[in-house]
Amino acid sequence: MKIDLHLREGEKGAWSLRKFTISEKEAKIDQLRCAINGKSSRAVEAGEYWKLTENGYTYMTNTPAEVRDHYGFIHSASGSVLIAGLGLGMVVQALLDRGKCERIVVVEKSQDVIDIVGPCYDDPRVEIVCSDIFDYKTKEHFDYAWFDIWPDICGDNYAEMKRLHRKFARSVTNKDSWCRCECYRLAQDN
């Protein structure tokens, strides 16, 4: 699954939105590294991609591995959707392209991210709110929610995922978080 993003490079505060290229050689090295570590599904393919960074640290890309991480949610979601974390807007774009969502509310805590990524999603079905998802309050009911606020897959994220799932238990019918199963397994290992 490929998601075409219609972004513009830019910077605001500590955040940067840029295109980057992975060469065939870099992809082969990454594929070998991932195979050795038993994570072949995380291998990167050669191509041109987008990345969102904060102070040089990559928060999100639209590489095939990251797209696969969101695949299940993208293909399930319909109706009204709550998304925690704007990132590149990849999930927003995919949901708009599918045409099964009447309303998408994105909660993003960084106004700088909203300023550089948000204008690319000028669609009447999309509302972007500047707030920390842990502080966000709503009386609205959502059919689906996607929580994707973490830059890395790690066991420490799992407690926050559980907290968000509990917080929105009454206002969201179907909830999921980015790489939740992997984070659960990593949390059990600690």
Salt bridges, closest charged atoms under 4 A:
ASP4 OD1 - LYS2 NZ 3.59
GLU11 OE2 - ARG18 NH2 2.64
ASP30 OD1 - ARG33 NH2 2.14
GLU48 OE1 - LYS19 NZ 3.57
ASP69 OD1 - ARG42 NH1 2.65
ASP112 OD1 - LYS12 NZ 3.92
ASP115 OD2 - LYS12 NZ 2.36
ASP123 OD2 - ARG125 NH2 2.90
GLU127 OE1 - ARG103 NH2 2.69
GLU140 OE2 - ARG103 NE 2.70
ASP148 OD2 - HIS70 NE2 2.91
